[in-house]
Amino acid sequence: MIGKYRDSGLKLTPQRIAILDYLEGNIEHPSADDIYKAMSKRFPTMSFATVYNTLETLRRHGQITELNFDPFKKRFDPNPSPHHHVICVRCQKILDVKNAFLLKPPRIESEEFEIIGNHIEFYGICSKCKPR
C-alpha cells in the first residue's frame, strides 16, 4: 500500500501513513473532521491542518475523490475509480453504487469543453432513518 503513495511522490511521515491506513478500504466516505478525530487519539499533537493538507495532496494526486454534495462538510472517497453514490437525505450516509449507467453526453454547441467523465448522486432515505 505505502509503495503506491511513495511512487506518486508523497512524503510519508508517520502521521500521513496513519491517515493512509485509516483511508485504506474505508467505505464510510469520511470528512476531514472524522479523520482528524480518529487520528488525534493516536497522535494528540497532530493538527487539523495536517489532515486537511494530506487529503488535499491525495486529491491532487488522484488517490482520493472529494465529494461536495454537502456545502458545509466535504467528504472524501478513498476509492478513486469511477463510480456513483447514493446519499441518505437525513443522516448523510453515503454508499457506493457500482452499476454502470449508459449515458448519452449532452450535445454541447461550444468547443470549450471535452467531456471526460460523469458522476451520478442518488438521494434517498437509508434503512436506519426510514420509519418502520
N, CA, C and O atoms as a GROMACS GRO file, in nm:
protein
  528
    1MET      N    1   0.082  -0.119   0.000
    1MET     CA    2   0.000   0.000   0.000
    1MET      C    3   0.087   0.126   0.000
    1MET      O    4   0.063   0.216  -0.080
    2ILE      N    5   0.185   0.132   0.087
    2ILE     CA    6   0.268   0.250   0.102
    2ILE      C    7   0.345   0.279  -0.027
    2ILE      O    8   0.369   0.394  -0.062
    3GLY      N    9   0.384   0.173  -0.099
    3GLY     CA   10   0.462   0.190  -0.221
    3GLY      C   11   0.392   0.274  -0.326
    3GLY      O   12   0.457   0.356  -0.391
    4LYS      N   13   0.262   0.256  -0.343
    4LYS     CA   14   0.191   0.334  -0.446
    4LYS      C   15   0.190   0.483  -0.413
    4LYS      O   16   0.191   0.566  -0.504
    5TYR      N   17   0.188   0.517  -0.285
    5TYR     CA   18   0.191   0.658  -0.246
    5TYR      C   19   0.332   0.716  -0.260
    5TYR      O   20   0.350   0.829  -0.304
    6ARG      N   21   0.429   0.637  -0.222
    6ARG     CA   22   0.568   0.683  -0.235
    6ARG      C   23   0.602   0.702  -0.382
    6ARG      O   24   0.671   0.798  -0.419
    7ASP      N   25   0.554   0.609  -0.468
    7ASP     CA   26   0.580   0.619  -0.611
    7ASP      C   27   0.517   0.743  -0.673
    7ASP      O   28   0.566   0.794  -0.774
    8SER      N   29   0.409   0.793  -0.612
    8SER     CA   30   0.345   0.913  -0.667
    8SER      C   31   0.407   1.040  -0.610
    8SER      O   32   0.357   1.150  -0.637
    9GLY      N   33   0.515   1.027  -0.533
    9GLY     CA   34   0.589   1.144  -0.486
    9GLY      C   35   0.544   1.200  -0.354
    9GLY      O   36   0.584   1.311  -0.318
   10LEU      N   37   0.462   1.128  -0.278
   10LEU     CA   38   0.417   1.179  -0.148
   10LEU      C   39   0.524   1.158  -0.042
   10LEU      O   40   0.586   1.052  -0.034
   11LYS      N   41   0.546   1.261   0.038
   11LYS     CA   42   0.635   1.249   0.153
   11LYS      C   43   0.558   1.172   0.261
   11LYS      O   44   0.449   1.214   0.300
   12LEU      N   45   0.614   1.063   0.308
   12LEU     CA   46   0.542   0.976   0.401
   12LEU      C   47   0.592   0.992   0.544
   12LEU      O   48   0.690   0.930   0.584
   13THR      N   49   0.525   1.076   0.617
   13THR     CA   50   0.552   1.095   0.760
   13THR      C   51   0.470   0.992   0.838
   13THR      O   52   0.377   0.934   0.781
   14PRO      N   53   0.500   0.968   0.964
   14PRO     CA   54   0.418   0.876   1.043
   14PRO      C   55   0.270   0.918   1.047
   14PRO      O   56   0.181   0.832   1.044
   15GLN      N   57   0.244   1.048   1.053
   15GLN     CA   58   0.105   1.095   1.056
   15GLN      C   59   0.036   1.066   0.922
   15GLN      O   60  -0.078   1.020   0.920
   16ARG      N   61   0.105   1.091   0.811
   16ARG     CA   62   0.046   1.062   0.680
   16ARG      C   63   0.022   0.913   0.663
   16ARG      O   64  -0.081   0.873   0.608
   17ILE      N   65   0.114   0.832   0.708
   17ILE     CA   66   0.096   0.686   0.697
   17ILE      C   67  -0.027   0.643   0.777
   17ILE      O   68  -0.103   0.557   0.732
   18ALA      N   69  -0.048   0.702   0.895
   18ALA     CA   70  -0.165   0.670   0.976
   18ALA      C   71  -0.294   0.712   0.904
   18ALA      O   72  -0.393   0.639   0.907
   19ILE      N   73  -0.292   0.828   0.839
   19ILE     CA   74  -0.410   0.873   0.763
   19ILE      C   75  -0.435   0.779   0.645
   19ILE      O   76  -0.550   0.744   0.617
   20LEU      N   77  -0.329   0.739   0.576
   20LEU     CA   78  -0.343   0.646   0.464
   20LEU      C   79  -0.399   0.511   0.511
   20LEU      O   80  -0.484   0.452   0.444
   21ASP      N   81  -0.351   0.463   0.625
   21ASP     CA   82  -0.403   0.339   0.682
   21ASP      C   83  -0.552   0.352   0.714
   21ASP      O   84  -0.629   0.259   0.690
   22TYR      N   85  -0.591   0.467   0.769
   22TYR     CA   86  -0.731   0.491   0.802
   22TYR      C   87  -0.818   0.490   0.676
   22TYR      O   88  -0.930   0.439   0.679
   23LEU      N   89  -0.768   0.546   0.569
   23LEU     CA   90  -0.845   0.555   0.445
   23LEU      C   91  -0.850   0.424   0.368
   23LEU      O   92  -0.947   0.396   0.298
   24GLU      N   93  -0.746   0.343   0.381
   24GLU     CA   94  -0.737   0.218   0.304
   24GLU      C   95  -0.857   0.128   0.332
   24GLU      O   96  -0.876   0.081   0.444
   25GLY      N   97  -0.937   0.104   0.228
   25GLY     CA   98  -1.055   0.018   0.240
   25GLY      C   99  -1.172   0.082   0.313
   25GLY      O  100  -1.273   0.016   0.335
   26ASN      N  101  -1.161   0.208   0.351
   26ASN     CA  102  -1.268   0.277   0.423
   26ASN      C  103  -1.381   0.309   0.326
   26ASN      O  104  -1.360   0.377   0.225
   27ILE      N  105  -1.501   0.261   0.356
   27ILE     CA  106  -1.617   0.286   0.269
   27ILE      C  107  -1.716   0.385   0.330
   27ILE      O  108  -1.827   0.401   0.281
   28GLU      N  109  -1.674   0.450   0.438
   28GLU     CA  110  -1.763   0.544   0.509
   28GLU      C  111  -1.765   0.684   0.448
   28GLU      O  112  -1.849   0.766   0.485
   29HIS      N  113  -1.674   0.714   0.356
   29HIS     CA  114  -1.664   0.847   0.295
   29HIS      C  115  -1.648   0.953   0.404
   29HIS      O  116  -1.732   1.041   0.418
   30PRO      N  117  -1.539   0.946   0.481
   30PRO     CA  118  -1.522   1.034   0.597
   30PRO      C  119  -1.493   1.179   0.558
   30PRO      O  120  -1.445   1.208   0.448
   31SER      N  121  -1.523   1.268   0.650
   31SER     CA  122  -1.486   1.408   0.635
   31SER      C  123  -1.346   1.426   0.695
   31SER      O  124  -1.295   1.336   0.762
   32ALA      N  125  -1.287   1.542   0.670
   32ALA     CA  126  -1.157   1.572   0.730
   32ALA      C  127  -1.169   1.570   0.883
   32ALA      O  128  -1.078   1.524   0.952
   33ASP      N  129  -1.281   1.619   0.935
   33ASP     CA  130  -1.304   1.620   1.079
   33ASP      C  131  -1.312   1.478   1.135
   33ASP      O  132  -1.258   1.450   1.242
   34ASP      N  133  -1.380   1.388   1.063
   34ASP     CA  134  -1.389   1.247   1.106
   34ASP      C  135  -1.249   1.186   1.116
   34ASP      O  136  -1.217   1.117   1.213
   35ILE      N  137  -1.167   1.213   1.016
   35ILE     CA  138  -1.031   1.158   1.014
   35ILE      C  139  -0.948   1.220   1.126
   35ILE      O  140  -0.872   1.151   1.194
   36TYR      N  141  -0.961   1.351   1.143
   36TYR     CA  142  -0.887   1.420   1.249
   36TYR      C  143  -0.920   1.361   1.386
   36TYR      O  144  -0.831   1.335   1.466
   37LYS      N  145  -1.050   1.340   1.413
   37LYS     CA  146  -1.090   1.282   1.542
   37LYS      C  147  -1.031   1.143   1.562
   37LYS      O  148  -0.986   1.110   1.672
   38ALA      N  149  -1.030   1.062   1.457
   38ALA     CA  150  -0.973   0.928   1.467
   38ALA      C  151  -0.822   0.934   1.487
   38ALA      O  152  -0.767   0.854   1.563
   39MET      N  153  -0.755   1.026   1.421
   39MET     CA  154  -0.610   1.036   1.430
   39MET      C  155  -0.563   1.100   1.561
   39MET      O  156  -0.455   1.067   1.610
   40SER      N  157  -0.643   1.191   1.617
   40SER     CA  158  -0.599   1.262   1.738
   40SER      C  159  -0.585   1.170   1.858
   40SER      O  160  -0.515   1.204   1.953
   41LYS      N  161  -0.648   1.055   1.856
   41LYS     CA  162  -0.631   0.958   1.964
   41LYS      C  163  -0.489   0.901   1.961
   41LYS      O  164  -0.426   0.881   2.066
   42ARG      N  165  -0.440   0.875   1.842
   42ARG     CA  166  -0.307   0.816   1.826
   42ARG      C  167  -0.197   0.922   1.822
   42ARG      O  168  -0.085   0.900   1.869
   43PHE      N  169  -0.231   1.039   1.764
   43PHE     CA  170  -0.136   1.149   1.750
   43PHE      C  171  -0.198   1.275   1.811
   43PHE      O  172  -0.249   1.359   1.737
   44PRO      N  173  -0.194   1.290   1.943
   44PRO     CA  174  -0.262   1.403   2.007
   44PRO      C  175  -0.208   1.540   1.965
   44PRO      O  176  -0.279   1.640   1.979
   45THR      N  177  -0.086   1.547   1.914
   45THR     CA  178  -0.031   1.676   1.872
   45THR      C  179  -0.055   1.706   1.724
   45THR      O  180  -0.017   1.813   1.676
   46MET      N  181  -0.118   1.612   1.652
   46MET     CA  182  -0.145   1.634   1.510
   46MET      C  183  -0.248   1.745   1.493
   46MET      O  184  -0.348   1.749   1.565
   47SER      N  185  -0.223   1.835   1.400
   47SER     CA  186  -0.317   1.945   1.376
   47SER      C  187  -0.419   1.906   1.270
   47SER      O  188  -0.397   1.814   1.190
   48PHE      N  189  -0.530   1.977   1.272
   48PHE     CA  190  -0.632   1.958   1.168
   48PHE      C  191  -0.573   1.992   1.032
   48PHE      O  192  -0.608   1.929   0.932
   49ALA      N  193  -0.485   2.091   1.027
   49ALA     CA  194  -0.422   2.132   0.901
   49ALA      C  195  -0.343   2.016   0.839
   49ALA      O  196  -0.341   2.000   0.717
   50THR      N  197  -0.279   1.935   0.922
   50THR     CA  198  -0.205   1.819   0.871
   50THR      C  199  -0.299   1.724   0.800
   50THR      O  200  -0.268   1.676   0.691
   51VAL      N  201  -0.413   1.697   0.861
   51VAL     CA  202  -0.512   1.607   0.799
   51VAL      C  203  -0.562   1.668   0.669
   51VAL      O  204  -0.564   1.602   0.565
   52TYR      N  205  -0.603   1.793   0.675
   52TYR     CA  206  -0.662   1.858   0.558
   52TYR      C  207  -0.559   1.868   0.445
   52TYR      O  208  -0.592   1.841   0.330
   53ASN      N  209  -0.437   1.906   0.476
   53ASN     CA  210  -0.333   1.917   0.374
   53ASN      C  211  -0.300   1.782   0.312
   53ASN      O  212  -0.274   1.772   0.192
   54THR      N  213  -0.301   1.677   0.394
   54THR     CA  214  -0.278   1.542   0.341
   54THR      C  215  -0.390   1.504   0.246
   54THR      O  216  -0.364   1.448   0.139
   55LEU      N  217  -0.515   1.531   0.282
   55LEU     CA  218  -0.628   1.499   0.196
   55LEU      C  219  -0.620   1.577   0.064
   55LEU      O  220  -0.647   1.522  -0.043
   56GLU      N  221  -0.583   1.704   0.072
   56GLU     CA  222  -0.569   1.785  -0.050
   56GLU      C  223  -0.458   1.731  -0.140
   56GLU      O  224  -0.474   1.727  -0.262
   57THR      N  225  -0.347   1.689  -0.080
   57THR     CA  226  -0.237   1.631  -0.158
   57THR      C  227  -0.281   1.502  -0.224
   57THR      O  228  -0.252   1.480  -0.342
   58LEU      N  229  -0.351   1.416  -0.150
   58LEU     CA  230  -0.401   1.291  -0.207
   58LEU      C  231  -0.501   1.318  -0.320
   58LEU      O  232  -0.501   1.248  -0.422
   59ARG      N  233  -0.585   1.419  -0.302
   59ARG     CA  234  -0.683   1.455  -0.407
   59ARG      C  235  -0.611   1.502  -0.533
   59ARG      O  236  -0.644   1.461  -0.644
   60ARG      N  237  -0.512   1.590  -0.516
   60ARG     CA  238  -0.437   1.641  -0.631
   60ARG      C  239  -0.364   1.530  -0.705
   60ARG      O  240  -0.347   1.538  -0.827
   61HIS      N  241  -0.320   1.426  -0.633
   61HIS     CA  242  -0.250   1.313  -0.695
   61HIS      C  243  -0.346   1.206  -0.746
   61HIS      O  244  -0.302   1.102  -0.796
   62GLY      N  245  -0.478   1.231  -0.736
   62GLY     CA  246  -0.575   1.135  -0.787
   62GLY      C  247  -0.593   1.011  -0.702
   62GLY      O  248  -0.649   0.911  -0.749
   63GLN      N  249  -0.548   1.015  -0.576
   63GLN     CA  250  -0.557   0.899  -0.488
   63GLN      C  251  -0.692   0.891  -0.415
   63GLN      O  252  -0.734   0.782  -0.375
   64ILE      N  253  -0.759   1.005  -0.398
   64ILE     CA  254  -0.892   1.010  -0.337
   64ILE      C  255  -0.977   1.108  -0.417
   64ILE      O  256  -0.926   1.187  -0.496
   65THR      N  257  -1.108   1.101  -0.395
   65THR     CA  258  -1.202   1.192  -0.461
   65THR      C  259  -1.272   1.274  -0.354
   65THR      O  260  -1.308   1.222  -0.248
   66GLU      N  261  -1.289   1.401  -0.381
   66GLU     CA  262  -1.362   1.489  -0.290
   66GLU      C  263  -1.509   1.490  -0.330
   66GLU      O  264  -1.542   1.509  -0.447
   67LEU      N  265  -1.597   1.470  -0.232
   67LEU     CA  266  -1.741   1.472  -0.257
   67LEU      C  267  -1.797   1.602  -0.202
   67LEU      O  268  -1.770   1.638  -0.087
   68ASN      N  269  -1.874   1.673  -0.282
   68ASN     CA  270  -1.922   1.805  -0.244
   68ASN      C  271  -2.073   1.816  -0.238
   68ASN      O  272  -2.127   1.923  -0.264
   69PHE      N  273  -2.142   1.710  -0.204
   69PHE     CA  274  -2.288   1.718  -0.201
   69PHE      C  275  -2.338   1.800  -0.083
   69PHE      O  276  -2.449   1.854  -0.088
   70ASP      N  277  -2.260   1.809   0.023
   70ASP     CA  278  -2.297   1.887   0.142
   70ASP      C  279  -2.212   2.014   0.143
   70ASP      O  280  -2.090   2.006   0.158
   71PRO      N  281  -2.274   2.132   0.128
   71PRO     CA  282  -2.194   2.255   0.121
   71PRO      C  283  -2.120   2.290   0.250
   71PRO      O  284  -2.032   2.375   0.250
   72PHE      N  285  -2.156   2.226   0.361
   72PHE     CA  286  -2.095   2.257   0.490
   72PHE      C  287  -1.988   2.157   0.533
   72PHE      O  288  -1.917   2.180   0.630
   73LYS      N  289  -1.978   2.045   0.461
   73LYS     CA  290  -1.887   1.940   0.505
   73LYS      C  291  -1.840   1.858   0.384
   73LYS      O  292  -1.917   1.780   0.327
   74LYS      N  293  -1.713   1.877   0.346
   74LYS     CA  294  -1.657   1.796   0.238
   74LYS      C  295  -1.635   1.655   0.289
   74LYS      O  296  -1.592   1.634   0.403
   75ARG      N  297  -1.664   1.560   0.205
   75ARG     CA  298  -1.638   1.420   0.238
   75ARG      C  299  -1.538   1.368   0.135
   75ARG      O  300  -1.527   1.423   0.025
   76PHE      N  301  -1.466   1.262   0.171
   76PHE     CA  302  -1.362   1.211   0.084
   76PHE      C  303  -1.384   1.062   0.059
   76PHE      O  304  -1.420   0.986   0.150
   77ASP      N  305  -1.361   1.023  -0.065
   77ASP     CA  306  -1.379   0.884  -0.106
   77ASP      C  307  -1.243   0.827  -0.143
   77ASP      O  308  -1.182   0.870  -0.241
   78PRO      N  309  -1.194   0.729  -0.063
   78PRO     CA  310  -1.063   0.672  -0.093
   78PRO      C  311  -1.062   0.581  -0.216
   78PRO      O  312  -0.957   0.531  -0.254
   79ASN      N  313  -1.178   0.560  -0.278
   79ASN     CA  314  -1.186   0.480  -0.399
   79ASN      C  315  -1.193   0.574  -0.519
   79ASN      O  316  -1.300   0.625  -0.552
   80PRO      N  317  -1.078   0.599  -0.586
   80PRO     CA  318  -1.078   0.696  -0.695
   80PRO      C  319  -1.131   0.642  -0.828
   80PRO      O  320  -1.143   0.717  -0.925
   81SER      N  321  -1.164   0.513  -0.833
   81SER     CA  322  -1.216   0.459  -0.960
   81SER      C  323  -1.357   0.514  -0.985
   81SER      O  324  -1.430   0.543  -0.890
   82PRO      N  325  -1.394   0.529  -1.111
   82PRO     CA  326  -1.525   0.587  -1.143
   82PRO      C  327  -1.640   0.504  -1.085
   82PRO      O  328  -1.650   0.384  -1.110
   83HIS      N  329  -1.726   0.568  -1.008
   83HIS     CA  330  -1.846   0.506  -0.955
   83HIS      C  331  -1.939   0.617  -0.908
   83HIS      O  332  -1.902   0.734  -0.904
   84HIS      N  333  -2.061   0.579  -0.873
   84HIS     CA  334  -2.163   0.674  -0.833
   84HIS      C  335  -2.194   0.655  -0.684
   84HIS      O  336  -2.138   0.567  -0.620
   85HIS      N  337  -2.284   0.738  -0.631
   85HIS     CA  338  -2.317   0.732  -0.488
   85HIS      C  339  -2.466   0.746  -0.464
   85HIS      O  340  -2.538   0.808  -0.542
   86VAL      N  341  -2.512   0.686  -0.354
   86VAL     CA  342  -2.646   0.709  -0.302
   86VAL      C  343  -2.628   0.769  -0.163
   86VAL      O  344  -2.546   0.722  -0.084
   87ILE      N  345  -2.705   0.875  -0.134
   87ILE     CA  346  -2.686   0.954  -0.013
   87ILE      C  347  -2.817   0.962   0.063
   87ILE      O  348  -2.920   0.996   0.005
   88CYS      N  349  -2.815   0.933   0.193
   88CYS     CA  350  -2.934   0.947   0.277
   88CYS      C  351  -2.954   1.096   0.306
   88CYS      O  352  -2.862   1.164   0.353
   89VAL      N  353  -3.073   1.146   0.278
   89VAL     CA  354  -3.101   1.288   0.298
   89VAL      C  355  -3.120   1.323   0.446
   89VAL      O  356  -3.123   1.441   0.481
   90ARG      N  357  -3.131   1.224   0.532
   90ARG     CA  358  -3.148   1.251   0.675
   90ARG      C  359  -3.017   1.246   0.752
   90ARG      O  360  -2.983   1.340   0.822
   91CYS      N  361  -2.943   1.136   0.739
   91CYS     CA  362  -2.820   1.120   0.819
   91CYS      C  363  -2.692   1.142   0.737
   91CYS      O  364  -2.583   1.142   0.794
   92GLN      N  365  -2.704   1.160   0.607
   92GLN     CA  366  -2.591   1.185   0.516
   92GLN      C  367  -2.502   1.063   0.495
   92GLN      O  368  -2.389   1.077   0.448
   93LYS      N  369  -2.552   0.943   0.527
   93LYS     CA  370  -2.476   0.822   0.498
   93LYS      C  371  -2.459   0.811   0.347
   93LYS      O  372  -2.551   0.842   0.271
   94ILE      N  373  -2.341   0.766   0.304
   94ILE     CA  374  -2.312   0.753   0.161
   94ILE      C  375  -2.272   0.609   0.132
   94ILE      O  376  -2.192   0.549   0.204
   95LEU      N  377  -2.329   0.554   0.027
   95LEU     CA  378  -2.290   0.422  -0.020
   95LEU      C  379  -2.246   0.432  -0.165
   95LEU      O  380  -2.296   0.516  -0.240
   96ASP      N  381  -2.152   0.348  -0.204
   96ASP     CA  382  -2.108   0.342  -0.342
   96ASP      C  383  -2.213   0.270  -0.426
   96ASP      O  384  -2.277   0.175  -0.380
   97VAL      N  385  -2.230   0.315  -0.548
   97VAL     CA  386  -2.315   0.249  -0.648
   97VAL      C  387  -2.220   0.206  -0.759
   97VAL      O  388  -2.162   0.290  -0.828
   98LYS      N  389  -2.207   0.077  -0.776
   98LYS     CA  390  -2.109   0.026  -0.872
   98LYS      C  391  -2.170  -0.002  -1.009
   98LYS      O  392  -2.098  -0.036  -1.103
   99ASN      N  393  -2.302   0.011  -1.021
   99ASN     CA  394  -2.366  -0.013  -1.151
   99ASN      C  395  -2.316   0.087  -1.253
   99ASN      O  396  -2.292   0.204  -1.222
  100ALA      N  397  -2.300   0.041  -1.375
  100ALA     CA  398  -2.264   0.131  -1.484
  100ALA      C  399  -2.394   0.178  -1.550
  100ALA      O  400  -2.486   0.100  -1.570
  101PHE      N  401  -2.399   0.304  -1.583
  101PHE     CA  402  -2.516   0.361  -1.648
  101PHE      C  403  -2.473   0.415  -1.784
  101PHE      O  404  -2.378   0.491  -1.794
  102LEU      N  405  -2.546   0.374  -1.886
  102LEU     CA  406  -2.515   0.424  -2.020
  102LEU      C  407  -2.581   0.559  -2.037
  102LEU      O  408  -2.704   0.570  -2.047
  103LEU      N  409  -2.500   0.661  -2.039
  103LEU     CA  410  -2.549   0.797  -2.053
  103LEU      C  411  -2.502   0.855  -2.185
  103LEU      O  412  -2.386   0.840  -2.224
  104LYS      N  413  -2.593   0.920  -2.251
  104LYS     CA  414  -2.554   0.992  -2.372
  104LYS      C  415  -2.514   1.132  -2.330
  104LYS      O  416  -2.596   1.206  -2.274
  105PRO      N  417  -2.391   1.170  -2.355
  105PRO     CA  418  -2.348   1.304  -2.314
  105PRO      C  419  -2.431   1.412  -2.383
  105PRO      O  420  -2.476   1.392  -2.496
  106PRO      N  421  -2.451   1.523  -2.316
  106PRO     CA  422  -2.528   1.631  -2.378
  106PRO      C  423  -2.454   1.688  -2.498
  106PRO      O  424  -2.331   1.690  -2.502
  107ARG      N  425  -2.531   1.732  -2.593
  107ARG     CA  426  -2.471   1.797  -2.710
  107ARG      C  427  -2.430   1.937  -2.667
  107ARG      O  428  -2.511   2.016  -2.618
  108ILE      N  429  -2.305   1.967  -2.686
  108ILE     CA  430  -2.253   2.097  -2.645
  108ILE      C  431  -2.223   2.176  -2.772
  108ILE      O  432  -2.148   2.132  -2.859
  109GLU      N  433  -2.283   2.293  -2.782
  109GLU     CA  434  -2.268   2.377  -2.900
  109GLU      C  435  -2.134   2.448  -2.904
  109GLU      O  436  -2.102   2.516  -3.002
  110SER      N  437  -2.057   2.435  -2.801
  110SER     CA  438  -1.930   2.506  -2.791
  110SER      C  439  -1.817   2.405  -2.790
  110SER      O  440  -1.835   2.289  -2.754
  111GLU      N  441  -1.702   2.450  -2.829
  111GLU     CA  442  -1.584   2.365  -2.824
  111GLU      C  443  -1.502   2.393  -2.698
  111GLU      O  444  -1.385   2.353  -2.689
  112GLU      N  445  -1.564   2.462  -2.600
  112GLU     CA  446  -1.492   2.494  -2.478
  112GLU      C  447  -1.473   2.374  -2.387
  112GLU      O  448  -1.384   2.375  -2.302
  113PHE      N  449  -1.555   2.269  -2.402
  113PHE     CA  450  -1.548   2.154  -2.313
  113PHE      C  451  -1.533   2.025  -2.391
  113PHE      O  452  -1.588   2.007  -2.499
  114GLU      N  453  -1.455   1.937  -2.331
  114GLU     CA  454  -1.448   1.798  -2.375
  114GLU      C  455  -1.493   1.716  -2.254
  114GLU      O  456  -1.430   1.723  -2.149
  115ILE      N  457  -1.599   1.641  -2.269
  115ILE     CA  458  -1.650   1.562  -2.157
  115ILE      C  459  -1.554   1.445  -2.132
  115ILE      O  460  -1.524   1.368  -2.224
  116ILE      N  461  -1.509   1.433  -2.008
  116ILE     CA  462  -1.412   1.327  -1.973
  116ILE      C  463  -1.465   1.232  -1.867
  116ILE      O  464  -1.398   1.134  -1.833
  117GLY      N  465  -1.584   1.259  -1.814
  117GLY     CA  466  -1.639   1.169  -1.713
  117GLY      C  467  -1.771   1.220  -1.661
  117GLY      O  468  -1.819   1.326  -1.701
  118ASN      N  469  -1.830   1.142  -1.570
  118ASN     CA  470  -1.955   1.184  -1.506
  118ASN      C  471  -1.964   1.119  -1.369
  118ASN      O  472  -1.891   1.024  -1.338
  119HIS      N  473  -2.054   1.172  -1.288
  119HIS     CA  474  -2.077   1.119  -1.155
  119HIS      C  475  -2.224   1.143  -1.124
  119HIS      O  476  -2.273   1.255  -1.135
  120ILE      N  477  -2.294   1.038  -1.084
  120ILE     CA  478  -2.436   1.048  -1.052
  120ILE      C  479  -2.452   1.033  -0.901
  120ILE      O  480  -2.393   0.944  -0.840
  121GLU      N  481  -2.533   1.121  -0.841
  121GLU     CA  482  -2.569   1.110  -0.699
  121GLU      C  483  -2.718   1.079  -0.691
  121GLU      O  484  -2.801   1.151  -0.746
  122PHE      N  485  -2.749   0.971  -0.622
  122PHE     CA  486  -2.887   0.935  -0.594
  122PHE      C  487  -2.916   0.975  -0.450
  122PHE      O  488  -2.829   0.961  -0.364
  123TYR      N  489  -3.034   1.023  -0.423
  123TYR     CA  490  -3.072   1.064  -0.288
  123TYR      C  491  -3.190   0.981  -0.242
  123TYR      O  492  -3.279   0.949  -0.321
  124GLY      N  493  -3.190   0.945  -0.115
  124GLY     CA  494  -3.297   0.865  -0.059
  124GLY      C  495  -3.290   0.866   0.093
  124GLY      O  496  -3.226   0.951   0.153
  125ILE      N  497  -3.358   0.769   0.152
  125ILE     CA  498  -3.358   0.754   0.297
  125ILE      C  499  -3.308   0.613   0.328
  125ILE      O  500  -3.363   0.515   0.277
  126CYS      N  501  -3.204   0.604   0.410
  126CYS     CA  502  -3.146   0.474   0.441
  126CYS      C  503  -3.238   0.395   0.535
  126CYS      O  504  -3.332   0.450   0.592
  127SER      N  505  -3.210   0.267   0.549
  127SER     CA  506  -3.295   0.180   0.629
  127SER      C  507  -3.298   0.220   0.776
  127SER      O  508  -3.399   0.199   0.842
  128LYS      N  509  -3.189   0.278   0.828
  128LYS     CA  510  -3.188   0.320   0.968
  128LYS      C  511  -3.275   0.444   0.991
  128LYS      O  512  -3.332   0.461   1.099
  129CYS      N  513  -3.284   0.530   0.890
  129CYS     CA  514  -3.360   0.654   0.905
  129CYS      C  515  -3.507   0.638   0.862
  129CYS      O  516  -3.592   0.718   0.901
  130LYS      N  517  -3.534   0.536   0.785
  130LYS     CA  518  -3.670   0.515   0.735
  130LYS      C  519  -3.761   0.474   0.849
  130LYS      O  520  -3.727   0.383   0.926
  131PRO      N  521  -3.877   0.539   0.863
  131PRO     CA  522  -3.968   0.499   0.969
  131PRO      C  523  -4.015   0.355   0.950
  131PRO      O  524  -4.043   0.312   0.839
  132ARG      N  525  -4.021   0.285   1.058
  132ARG     CA  526  -4.060   0.143   1.049
  132ARG      C  527  -4.210   0.128   1.061
  132ARG      O  528  -4.261   0.017   1.056
   0.00000   0.00000   0.00000
